[in-house]
Amino acid sequence: MNPLDLSGWEYVENRYESLKKEIGFTYEGQYQPLYMRKKNWMLQYVYNSFPERLHTESGYDNKILEDGLAILTLQHVNDIIDRMEKIMAAGEFKTFAETFNKPETNDEGWYIPEAVDWHNNWTATTDQNEAAAKYLPTRPGYFFGNLHYDYWYFDSIKTYLERFKKWRDEDRMPCEVLLYEESW
C-alpha cells in the first residue's frame, strides 16, 4: 500500500507494525518496563492530551482512543514526569517493604496478610489527594474500579516515575517517542 493513501494515524500504525517486525519487538522484550495495566491516571492523561483522537464506538457509553494509539513525544514524557514528581512531593510515600524493612510477598510472590491489611488501611494525606486529583486524576469506568487515591495509585506513580525517567534518560535512543497502545 502506498503511504500517501493512508491517513496520518493509519501511516503511523502501519509503520509501527512494520518496525515491530523489523526489530523483533515483543511485549516481553525491551519495552516491558513501560507496560501498564489498568492505570486509569495514564489513560486520563492520554485522553486529555489527545481529545481529537477520541470517539464513541457503538454499544459503548465511554469515548475511546481512535485505533487505540497515541504518540507520546519527549515533551509528553517530560510532562508526565513533572506531574508525577509534584504528586510525590506532596507527601511521603513508602511501600510496606520500605516502611517495615521486610518483604511484602512470600516466596511464591503472593502478598503476605500483614502487607494486604497495611495496603488496605493506608490513606493518603489531604495534600497527596489534592496533588493527585490536580496532576494525574483518575477516571471513572467499570474497568478501573474505584476512583480513590489509595496505596495502589501512589505505588504506581512511584514505580512509573522511575521507569519513565529511565526511558527518558537512558533507553530512548534511537527512538524519541513512545507509542501508547491500548486494547479493550
C-alpha positions in Angstrom: 0.0 0.0 0.0 1.2 3.5 -0.9 1.9 5.5 2.3 0.3 8.5 0.6 -3.0 6.7 0.5 -3.1 6.4 4.3 -4.2 9.0 6.9 -1.6 10.2 9.3 -2.6 7.7 12.0 -3.0 4.8 9.6 0.5 5.5 8.4 1.8 5.6 12.0 0.1 2.3 12.8 1.3 0.7 9.6 4.9 1.9 10.2 4.7 0.8 13.8 3.7 -2.7 12.9 6.5 -2.8 10.3 9.0 -1.6 12.8 7.9 -4.2 15.4 8.6 -6.9 12.9 12.0 -5.4 11.8 13.3 -5.2 15.4 11.7 -8.4 16.7 9.5 -6.5 19.1 7.6 -8.4 21.8 5.9 -7.1 24.9 8.1 -9.4 26.9 11.2 -7.7 25.5 12.8 -4.4 25.9 9.5 -2.4 26.3 8.2 -4.5 29.2 9.1 -1.9 31.9 6.6 0.6 30.5 3.8 -1.9 30.2 0.8 -0.7 32.1 -2.4 -2.5 33.1 -5.4 -0.6 34.4 -3.5 2.6 35.2 -6.5 4.9 34.8 -4.4 8.0 35.5 -2.4 7.3 32.4 -5.4 6.7 30.3 -6.9 10.0 31.5 -3.6 11.8 30.7 -3.6 10.4 27.2 -7.3 11.2 26.7 -6.8 14.8 27.9 -3.7 15.2 25.7 -5.4 13.9 22.5 -9.1 14.9 22.6 -9.3 15.0 18.8 -8.5 11.2 18.7 -11.4 10.2 20.9 -14.6 8.7 19.5 -17.5 6.6 20.7 -18.0 3.1 19.4 -21.5 1.7 19.1 -22.6 -0.1 22.2 -20.3 1.8 24.5 -21.0 4.9 26.5 -17.4 6.0 27.1 -15.2 7.5 24.5 -12.1 5.6 23.5 -8.9 6.4 21.6 -9.3 6.0 17.8 -7.3 2.9 16.7 -6.1 2.6 20.3 -3.0 4.5 19.5 -1.3 7.8 20.5 2.2 9.0 20.1 3.8 10.3 23.2 6.7 12.7 22.5 9.6 13.5 24.7 7.6 16.6 25.7 4.7 14.4 26.8 7.0 12.2 28.8 8.6 15.2 30.5 5.2 16.5 31.4 4.2 13.1 32.9 7.4 13.0 34.9 6.8 16.6 36.1 3.3 15.7 37.2 4.4 12.6 39.0 7.2 14.5 40.8 4.6 17.0 42.0 2.4 14.3 43.3 5.2 12.5 45.1 6.4 15.8 46.6 3.0 16.4 48.2 3.8 13.9 50.9 5.9 11.0 51.9 5.0 7.7 50.3 6.7 4.5 51.3 5.9 0.9 50.4 5.2 -1.8 53.0 8.7 -3.1 52.4 10.3 0.3 52.9 8.2 1.1 56.0 8.9 -2.2 57.8 12.1 -3.3 56.2 10.8 -6.7 55.2 9.4 -8.3 52.1 5.7 -7.8 51.4 5.4 -11.0 49.4 6.1 -14.7 50.2 8.4 -17.0 48.2 5.6 -17.7 45.7 5.1 -13.9 45.1 1.8 -13.5 47.0 1.3 -10.6 49.3 1.5 -11.6 52.9 -1.6 -11.0 55.0 0.1 -8.2 57.1 1.0 -6.4 53.9 -2.5 -6.7 52.5 -4.0 -5.3 55.6 -1.5 -2.4 55.6 -2.2 -1.7 51.9 -5.9 -1.7 52.5 -5.7 0.7 55.5 -3.2 3.1 54.0 -4.6 6.5 53.4 -3.2 9.5 51.5 -2.9 12.9 53.2 -5.1 15.8 52.0 -2.1 17.3 50.2 -1.4 14.0 48.4 -5.1 13.6 47.4 -5.2 17.2 46.1 -2.0 16.8 44.1 -3.1 13.5 42.6 -6.5 15.0 41.6 -4.8 18.0 40.1 -1.9 16.5 38.2 -2.9 12.9 37.2 -6.6 12.4 38.1 -8.3 9.0 37.9 -11.2 8.4 35.6 -14.5 6.7 36.2 -15.3 3.4 34.5 -16.3 -0.1 35.4 -13.0 -1.4 34.2 -10.9 0.6 36.7 -12.7 0.0 40.0 -12.6 2.8 42.4 -11.6 6.4 41.9 -9.7 6.7 45.2 -6.1 7.9 45.5 -5.1 4.9 47.5 -2.0 2.9 48.1 -2.1 1.3 44.7 -2.4 4.7 42.9 0.6 6.1 44.7 2.6 2.9 44.3 2.0 3.0 40.5 3.0 6.7 40.4 6.2 5.9 42.2 7.0 2.9 40.1 6.3 4.6 36.7 8.1 7.8 37.7 11.3 5.7 37.9 10.5 3.9 34.7 9.7 7.0 32.7 12.8 8.7 33.9 14.9 5.6 33.0 13.4 5.6 29.5 14.0 9.3 29.1 17.5 9.4 30.5 18.9 6.0 29.3 16.7 4.0 27.0 15.0 6.3 24.5 17.7 6.4 21.8 17.3 5.9 18.9 13.6 6.5 19.4 12.4 9.9 20.6 8.7 8.9 21.0 6.7 6.3 22.8 3.7 4.7 21.1 0.8 4.5 23.6 -1.3 1.5 22.6 -4.5 0.4 24.4 -6.7 -2.5 24.0 -10.1 -3.2 25.4 
